[in-house]
Amino acid sequence: MTTAPHSVAQRCIDWPAAQAIASAACACAQAQGLRINVAVVDASGVLMAFLRMPGAFLHSIDIAIDKAYTAAGFGVPTGAWTEALASHSPAVRDGLPRRPRFVAFGGGLPIVEDGVLIGAIGVSGGSESQDEACAQAGLGAIGLSV
């Protein structure tokens, strides 16, 4: 009888990349005069790095973390959910956004390297487009984009 492995290898963002992403997102915000919170999670949605700029909104802490969690959990940008939900049944359109920690507005981006989801970033504190631009700047710091 042959025994096959009962586990799989899973790639994960490392801490230097998570730190670089968070720092670059904050630098982008600072250049625009914004104060943001930035969360970087691994592919399982577990927090890897977090930065809060002085003066950033208190409630944006959890929103940034939840944006990253949502983007990692589904592998899609949080800003894509409005359009994506429109094609689903009323039950899905109503039920999915009620899930704890689910965020359906811009600022959360998956981190994909060589076609593999390795984590996600969530930014909160500006408008949706500002948050997403800061998240994109974070990905750009390690040579990635969405």
CYANA upper distance limits for C-alpha pairs under 8 A (distance plus 0.5 A):
 11 ARG  CA     43 ALA  CA      8.45
 11 ARG  CA    116 VAL  CA      8.14
 11 ARG  CA    117 LEU  CA      8.35
 11 ARG  CA    118 ILE  CA      6.38
 12 CYS  CA     42 ASP  CA      6.30
 12 CYS  CA     43 ALA  CA      6.69
 12 CYS  CA    117 LEU  CA      8.49
 12 CYS  CA    118 ILE  CA      5.11
 12 CYS  CA    119 GLY  CA      7.15
 13 ILE  CA     17 ALA  CA      7.12
 13 ILE  CA     18 ALA  CA      7.18
 13 ILE  CA     42 ASP  CA      6.32
 13 ILE  CA     43 ALA  CA      8.13
 13 ILE  CA    118 ILE  CA      5.64
 13 ILE  CA    119 GLY  CA      6.42
 14 ASP  CA     18 ALA  CA      6.78
 15 TRP  CA     19 GLN  CA      6.49
 15 TRP  CA     48 MET  CA      7.11
 15 TRP  CA     49 ALA  CA      7.84
 16 PRO  CA     20 ALA  CA      6.60
 17 ALA  CA     21 ILE  CA      6.59
 17 ALA  CA    142 ILE  CA      7.13
 18 ALA  CA     22 ALA  CA      6.77
 18 ALA  CA     40 VAL  CA      6.44
 18 ALA  CA     41 VAL  CA      8.33
 18 ALA  CA     48 MET  CA      6.91
 18 ALA  CA     49 ALA  CA      6.23
 19 GLN  CA     23 SER  CA      6.62
 19 GLN  CA     49 ALA  CA      6.46
 20 ALA  CA     24 ALA  CA      6.58
 20 ALA  CA    138 GLY  CA      7.70
 20 ALA  CA    141 ALA  CA      7.02
 20 ALA  CA    142 ILE  CA      7.65
 21 ILE  CA     25 ALA  CA      6.71
 21 ILE  CA     40 VAL  CA      8.11
 21 ILE  CA    121 ILE  CA      8.47
 21 ILE  CA    137 ALA  CA      8.22
 21 ILE  CA    138 GLY  CA      4.55
 21 ILE  CA    139 LEU  CA      6.33
 21 ILE  CA    140 GLY  CA      8.36
 21 ILE  CA    141 ALA  CA      6.49
 21 ILE  CA    142 ILE  CA      7.41
 22 ALA  CA     26 CYS  CA      6.86
 22 ALA  CA     38 VAL  CA      6.38
 22 ALA  CA     39 ALA  CA      7.39
 22 ALA  CA     40 VAL  CA      7.29
 22 ALA  CA     49 ALA  CA      7.43
 22 ALA  CA     50 PHE  CA      7.26
 22 ALA  CA     51 LEU  CA      6.93
 22 ALA  CA    121 ILE  CA      8.48
 22 ALA  CA    138 GLY  CA      6.55
 23 SER  CA     27 ALA  CA      6.70
 23 SER  CA     51 LEU  CA      8.06
 23 SER  CA    138 GLY  CA      7.70
 24 ALA  CA     28 CYS  CA      6.69
 24 ALA  CA    134 CYS  CA      8.24
 24 ALA  CA    137 ALA  CA      6.59
 24 ALA  CA    138 GLY  CA      5.25
 24 ALA  CA    141 ALA  CA      6.65
 25 ALA  CA     29 ALA  CA      6.83
 25 ALA  CA     38 VAL  CA      7.68
 25 ALA  CA    123 VAL  CA      8.39
 25 ALA  CA    134 CYS  CA      5.10
 25 ALA  CA    135 ALA  CA      6.15
 25 ALA  CA    136 GLN  CA      8.11
 25 ALA  CA    137 ALA  CA      6.04
 25 ALA  CA    138 GLY  CA      5.00
 26 CYS  CA     30 GLN  CA      6.56
 26 CYS  CA     35 ARG  CA      8.37
 26 CYS  CA     36 ILE  CA      7.37
 26 CYS  CA     37 ASN  CA      8.45
 26 CYS  CA     38 VAL  CA      7.88
 26 CYS  CA     51 LEU  CA      8.26
 26 CYS  CA     53 MET  CA      7.75
 26 CYS  CA    134 CYS  CA      7.62
 27 ALA  CA     31 ALA  CA      6.74
 28 CYS  CA     32 GLN  CA      7.15
 28 CYS  CA    133 ALA  CA      8.42
 28 CYS  CA    134 CYS  CA      5.97
 28 CYS  CA    137 ALA  CA      7.02
 29 ALA  CA     33 GLY  CA      6.72
 29 ALA  CA     34 LEU  CA      5.35
 29 ALA  CA     35 ARG  CA      6.88
 29 ALA  CA     36 ILE  CA      7.28
 29 ALA  CA    130 GLN  CA      8.41
 29 ALA  CA    134 CYS  CA      6.62
 30 GLN  CA     34 LEU  CA      6.03
 30 GLN  CA     35 ARG  CA      7.34
 34 LEU  CA    125 GLY  CA      7.82
 34 LEU  CA    126 GLY  CA      7.01
 35 ARG  CA     52 ARG  CA      8.48
 35 ARG  CA     53 MET  CA      5.97
 35 ARG  CA     54 PRO  CA      7.36
 35 ARG  CA     55 GLY  CA      6.62
 35 ARG  CA     56 ALA  CA      5.13
 35 ARG  CA     57 PHE  CA      8.25
 35 ARG  CA    125 GLY  CA      6.59
 35 ARG  CA    126 GLY  CA      7.88
 36 ILE  CA     52 ARG  CA      6.75
 36 ILE  CA     53 MET  CA      6.14
 36 ILE  CA     56 ALA  CA      5.54
 36 ILE  CA     57 PHE  CA      7.84
 36 ILE  CA     60 SER  CA      8.07
 36 ILE  CA    123 VAL  CA      7.21
 36 ILE  CA    124 SER  CA      6.06
 36 ILE  CA    125 GLY  CA      4.87
 36 ILE  CA    126 GLY  CA      7.25
 37 ASN  CA     50 PHE  CA      7.93
 37 ASN  CA     51 LEU  CA      6.28
 37 ASN  CA     52 ARG  CA      4.91
 37 ASN  CA     53 MET  CA      6.75
 37 ASN  CA     56 ALA  CA      6.89
 37 ASN  CA     57 PHE  CA      8.37
 37 ASN  CA     60 SER  CA      6.76
 37 ASN  CA     61 ILE  CA      6.16
 37 ASN  CA     64 ALA  CA      6.62
 37 ASN  CA    123 VAL  CA      6.30
 37 ASN  CA    124 SER  CA      5.92
 37 ASN  CA    125 GLY  CA      6.83
 38 VAL  CA     50 PHE  CA      6.04
 38 VAL  CA     51 LEU  CA      5.74
 38 VAL  CA     52 ARG  CA      6.95
 38 VAL  CA     61 ILE  CA      8.21
 38 VAL  CA     64 ALA  CA      6.30
 38 VAL  CA     65 ILE  CA      7.93
 38 VAL  CA    121 ILE  CA      7.64
 38 VAL  CA    122 GLY  CA      6.22
 38 VAL  CA    123 VAL  CA      5.14
 38 VAL  CA    124 SER  CA      7.21
 39 ALA  CA     47 LEU  CA      7.46
 39 ALA  CA     48 MET  CA      8.18
 39 ALA  CA     49 ALA  CA      6.37
 39 ALA  CA     50 PHE  CA      5.02
 39 ALA  CA     51 LEU  CA      7.24
 39 ALA  CA     64 ALA  CA      6.16
 39 ALA  CA     65 ILE  CA      5.66
 39 ALA  CA     68 ALA  CA      6.84
 39 ALA  CA    121 ILE  CA      6.14
 39 ALA  CA    122 GLY  CA      5.60
 39 ALA  CA    123 VAL  CA      7.04
 40 VAL  CA     47 LEU  CA      6.52
 40 VAL  CA     48 MET  CA      6.04
 40 VAL  CA     49 ALA  CA      5.56
 40 VAL  CA     50 PHE  CA      6.81
 40 VAL  CA     65 ILE  CA      8.05
 40 VAL  CA     68 ALA  CA      6.83
 40 VAL  CA    119 GLY  CA      7.62
 40 VAL  CA    120 ALA  CA      6.20
 40 VAL  CA    121 ILE  CA      4.96
 40 VAL  CA    122 GLY  CA      6.94
 41 VAL  CA     45 GLY  CA      5.59
 41 VAL  CA     46 VAL  CA      5.55
 41 VAL  CA     47 LEU  CA      4.77
 41 VAL  CA     48 MET  CA      5.42
 41 VAL  CA     49 ALA  CA      7.36
 41 VAL  CA     65 ILE  CA      8.43
 41 VAL  CA     68 ALA  CA      6.69
 41 VAL  CA     69 TYR  CA      7.27
 41 VAL  CA     72 ALA  CA      7.89
 41 VAL  CA    119 GLY  CA      5.81
 41 VAL  CA    120 ALA  CA      5.86
 41 VAL  CA    121 ILE  CA      6.96
 42 ASP  CA     46 VAL  CA      5.94
 42 ASP  CA     47 LEU  CA      7.06
 42 ASP  CA     48 MET  CA      6.78
 42 ASP  CA     72 ALA  CA      7.82
 42 ASP  CA    118 ILE  CA      6.44
 42 ASP  CA    119 GLY  CA      4.44
 42 ASP  CA    120 ALA  CA      6.99
 43 ALA  CA     72 ALA  CA      5.96
 43 ALA  CA     73 GLY  CA      7.85
 43 ALA  CA    117 LEU  CA      6.59
 43 ALA  CA    118 ILE  CA      5.29
 43 ALA  CA    119 GLY  CA      4.54
 43 ALA  CA    120 ALA  CA      7.43
 44 SER  CA     69 TYR  CA      8.44
 44 SER  CA     72 ALA  CA      7.14
 44 SER  CA     73 GLY  CA      7.33
 44 SER  CA    119 GLY  CA      7.83
 45 GLY  CA     68 ALA  CA      7.52
 45 GLY  CA     69 TYR  CA      5.13
 45 GLY  CA     70 THR  CA      8.22
 45 GLY  CA     72 ALA  CA      6.15
 45 GLY  CA     73 GLY  CA      7.00
 45 GLY  CA    119 GLY  CA      7.61
 45 GLY  CA    120 ALA  CA      8.10
 46 VAL  CA     69 TYR  CA      7.98
 47 LEU  CA     65 ILE  CA      8.08
 52 ARG  CA     56 ALA  CA      7.07
 52 ARG  CA     61 ILE  CA      7.95
 56 ALA  CA     60 SER  CA      7.77
 56 ALA  CA    125 GLY  CA      6.72
 57 PHE  CA     61 ILE  CA      7.80
 57 PHE  CA    125 GLY  CA      6.74
 59 HIS  CA     63 ILE  CA      7.13
 60 SER  CA     64 ALA  CA      6.34
 60 SER  CA    124 SER  CA      5.77
 60 SER  CA    125 GLY  CA      6.39
 61 ILE  CA     65 ILE  CA      6.98
 61 ILE  CA    124 SER  CA      7.80
 62 ASP  CA     66 ASP  CA      6.49
 63 ILE  CA     67 LYS  CA      6.51
 63 ILE  CA    103 VAL  CA      8.32
 63 ILE  CA    122 GLY  CA      8.35
 63 ILE  CA    123 VAL  CA      8.39
 63 ILE  CA    124 SER  CA      6.76
 64 ALA  CA     68 ALA  CA      6.86
 64 ALA  CA    107 GLY  CA      8.24
 64 ALA  CA    108 GLY  CA      8.10
 64 ALA  CA    122 GLY  CA      5.06
 64 ALA  CA    123 VAL  CA      5.30
 64 ALA  CA    124 SER  CA      5.40
 65 ILE  CA     69 TYR  CA      6.66
 65 ILE  CA    122 GLY  CA      6.44
 65 ILE  CA    123 VAL  CA      8.41
 66 ASP  CA     70 THR  CA      6.49
 66 ASP  CA    101 ARG  CA      5.63
 66 ASP  CA    102 PHE  CA      7.07
 66 ASP  CA    103 VAL  CA      7.00
 66 ASP  CA    122 GLY  CA      7.66
 67 LYS  CA     71 ALA  CA      6.66
 67 LYS  CA     78 THR  CA      7.08
 67 LYS  CA    101 ARG  CA      8.33
 67 LYS  CA    102 PHE  CA      7.85
 67 LYS  CA    103 VAL  CA      6.10
 67 LYS  CA    107 GLY  CA      7.08
 67 LYS  CA    108 GLY  CA      5.13
 67 LYS  CA    109 LEU  CA      8.35
 67 LYS  CA    121 ILE  CA      7.82
 67 LYS  CA    122 GLY  CA      5.19
 67 LYS  CA    123 VAL  CA      7.66
 68 ALA  CA     72 ALA  CA      6.59
 68 ALA  CA    108 GLY  CA      5.70
 68 ALA  CA    109 LEU  CA      7.27
 68 ALA  CA    110 PRO  CA      8.00
 68 ALA  CA    120 ALA  CA      5.57
 68 ALA  CA    121 ILE  CA      5.16
 68 ALA  CA    122 GLY  CA      4.56
 68 ALA  CA    123 VAL  CA      8.27
 69 TYR  CA     73 GLY  CA      6.46
 69 TYR  CA    101 ARG  CA      7.84
 69 TYR  CA    102 PHE  CA      8.33
 69 TYR  CA    120 ALA  CA      7.62
 69 TYR  CA    122 GLY  CA      8.24
 70 THR  CA     74 PHE  CA      6.73
 70 THR  CA     75 GLY  CA      8.46
 70 THR  CA     78 THR  CA      7.29
 70 THR  CA    101 ARG  CA      7.55
 70 THR  CA    102 PHE  CA      6.07
 70 THR  CA    103 VAL  CA      6.71
 70 THR  CA    108 GLY  CA      7.86
 71 ALA  CA     75 GLY  CA      5.77
 71 ALA  CA     76 VAL  CA      5.83
 71 ALA  CA     77 PRO  CA      5.97
 71 ALA  CA     78 THR  CA      6.32
 71 ALA  CA    108 GLY  CA      6.08
 71 ALA  CA    109 LEU  CA      5.95
 71 ALA  CA    110 PRO  CA      5.60
 71 ALA  CA    120 ALA  CA      6.35
 71 ALA  CA    121 ILE  CA      8.00
 71 ALA  CA    122 GLY  CA      8.37
 72 ALA  CA     76 VAL  CA      7.95
 72 ALA  CA    109 LEU  CA      8.28
 72 ALA  CA    110 PRO  CA      6.07
 72 ALA  CA    111 ILE  CA      8.29
 72 ALA  CA    117 LEU  CA      8.01
 72 ALA  CA    119 GLY  CA      6.18
 72 ALA  CA    120 ALA  CA      5.59
 75 GLY  CA    109 LEU  CA      8.46
 75 GLY  CA    110 PRO  CA      5.92
 75 GLY  CA    117 LEU  CA      7.31
 76 VAL  CA     80 ALA  CA      7.53
 76 VAL  CA    109 LEU  CA      7.12
 76 VAL  CA    110 PRO  CA      6.41
 77 PRO  CA     81 TRP  CA      8.12
 77 PRO  CA    106 GLY  CA      7.69
 77 PRO  CA    107 GLY  CA      8.10
 77 PRO  CA    108 GLY  CA      5.97
 77 PRO  CA    109 LEU  CA      4.94
 77 PRO  CA    110 PRO  CA      6.62
 78 THR  CA    103 VAL  CA      6.80
 78 THR  CA    104 ALA  CA      5.70
 78 THR  CA    105 PHE  CA      5.80
 78 THR  CA    106 GLY  CA      5.70
 78 THR  CA    107 GLY  CA      6.98
 78 THR  CA    108 GLY  CA      5.51
 78 THR  CA    109 LEU  CA      7.07
 79 GLY  CA    104 ALA  CA      6.64
 79 GLY  CA    105 PHE  CA      4.98
 79 GLY  CA    106 GLY  CA      4.21
 79 GLY  CA    107 GLY  CA      7.22
 79 GLY  CA    108 GLY  CA      7.67
 79 GLY  CA    128 GLU  CA      8.43
 80 ALA  CA     84 ALA  CA      6.69
 80 ALA  CA    104 ALA  CA      7.98
 80 ALA  CA    105 PHE  CA      7.98
 80 ALA  CA    106 GLY  CA      8.02
 81 TRP  CA     85 LEU  CA      6.22
 81 TRP  CA    104 ALA  CA      5.66
 81 TRP  CA    105 PHE  CA      7.42
 82 THR  CA     86 ALA  CA      6.96
 82 THR  CA    104 ALA  CA      6.96
 82 THR  CA    105 PHE  CA      7.81
 83 GLU  CA     87 SER  CA      7.78
 84 ALA  CA     88 HIS  CA      7.91
 85 LEU  CA     92 VAL  CA      7.79
 85 LEU  CA     93 ARG  CA      5.91
 86 ALA  CA     93 ARG  CA      7.51
 88 HIS  CA     92 VAL  CA      6.55
 88 HIS  CA     93 ARG  CA      6.79
 89 SER  CA     93 ARG  CA      6.72
 90 PRO  CA     94 ASP  CA      6.47
 91 ALA  CA     95 GLY  CA      6.19
 92 VAL  CA     96 LEU  CA      6.03
 93 ARG  CA     97 PRO  CA      7.54
 94 ASP  CA     98 ARG  CA      7.44
 95 GLY  CA     99 ARG  CA      7.39
 96 LEU  CA    102 PHE  CA      8.00
 97 PRO  CA    102 PHE  CA      6.42
 97 PRO  CA    103 VAL  CA      7.46
 97 PRO  CA    104 ALA  CA      7.31
 98 ARG  CA    102 PHE  CA      7.67
105 PHE  CA    128 GLU  CA      7.39
106 GLY  CA    128 GLU  CA      5.24
106 GLY  CA    129 SER  CA      7.27
106 GLY  CA    131 ASP  CA      7.46
106 GLY  CA    132 GLU  CA      6.51
107 GLY  CA    121 ILE  CA      8.49
107 GLY  CA    122 GLY  CA      6.13
107 GLY  CA    123 VAL  CA      5.61
107 GLY  CA    124 SER  CA      7.03
107 GLY  CA    128 GLU  CA      6.32
107 GLY  CA    129 SER  CA      7.86
107 GLY  CA    130 GLN  CA      8.41
107 GLY  CA    131 ASP  CA      5.21
107 GLY  CA    132 GLU  CA      4.77
107 GLY  CA    133 ALA  CA      8.44
107 GLY  CA    135 ALA  CA      7.03
108 GLY  CA    120 ALA  CA      7.56
108 GLY  CA    121 ILE  CA      6.07
108 GLY  CA    122 GLY  CA      4.72
108 GLY  CA    123 VAL  CA      6.84
108 GLY  CA    132 GLU  CA      7.38
108 GLY  CA    135 ALA  CA      7.60
109 LEU  CA    120 ALA  CA      6.05
109 LEU  CA    121 ILE  CA      5.89
109 LEU  CA    122 GLY  CA      7.05
109 LEU  CA    132 GLU  CA      8.20
109 LEU  CA    135 ALA  CA      7.33
109 LEU  CA    136 GLN  CA      8.31
109 LEU  CA    146 VAL  CA      7.72
110 PRO  CA    117 LEU  CA      7.40
110 PRO  CA    118 ILE  CA      8.48
110 PRO  CA    119 GLY  CA      6.57
110 PRO  CA    120 ALA  CA      4.64
110 PRO  CA    121 ILE  CA      6.95
110 PRO  CA    146 VAL  CA      7.81
111 ILE  CA    117 LEU  CA      6.37
111 ILE  CA    118 ILE  CA      6.26
111 ILE  CA    119 GLY  CA      5.40
111 ILE  CA    120 ALA  CA      5.23
111 ILE  CA    121 ILE  CA      7.55
111 ILE  CA    139 LEU  CA      7.72
111 ILE  CA    144 LEU  CA      8.12
111 ILE  CA    145 SER  CA      8.26
111 ILE  CA    146 VAL  CA      8.00
112 VAL  CA    116 VAL  CA      5.74
112 VAL  CA    117 LEU  CA      4.89
112 VAL  CA    118 ILE  CA      6.28
112 VAL  CA    119 GLY  CA      7.64
112 VAL  CA    144 LEU  CA      8.01
112 VAL  CA    145 SER  CA      8.50
112 VAL  CA    146 VAL  CA      8.10
113 GLU  CA    117 LEU  CA      6.98
113 GLU  CA    118 ILE  CA      7.20
113 GLU  CA    144 LEU  CA      7.75
121 ILE  CA    135 ALA  CA      6.86
121 ILE  CA    138 GLY  CA      8.50
122 GLY  CA    135 ALA  CA      7.29
123 VAL  CA    131 ASP  CA      5.75
123 VAL  CA    132 GLU  CA      7.56
123 VAL  CA    134 CYS  CA      7.57
123 VAL  CA    135 ALA  CA      6.61
124 SER  CA    131 ASP  CA      6.29
125 GLY  CA    131 ASP  CA      7.40
126 GLY  CA    130 GLN  CA      5.95
126 GLY  CA    131 ASP  CA      5.99
127 SER  CA    131 ASP  CA      6.48
128 GLU  CA    132 GLU  CA      6.60
129 SER  CA    133 ALA  CA      6.58
130 GLN  CA    134 CYS  CA      6.74
131 ASP  CA    135 ALA  CA      6.72
132 GLU  CA    136 GLN  CA      6.58
133 ALA  CA    137 ALA  CA      6.70
134 CYS  CA    138 GLY  CA      6.79
135 ALA  CA    139 LEU  CA      6.95
136 GLN  CA    140 GLY  CA      6.60
136 GLN  CA    145 SER  CA      6.90
136 GLN  CA    146 VAL  CA      8.01
137 ALA  CA    141 ALA  CA      6.84
138 GLY  CA    142 ILE  CA      7.94
139 LEU  CA    143 GLY  CA      7.04
139 LEU  CA    144 LEU  CA      5.53
139 LEU  CA    145 SER  CA      6.05
140 GLY  CA    144 LEU  CA      5.62
140 GLY  CA    145 SER  CA      6.49
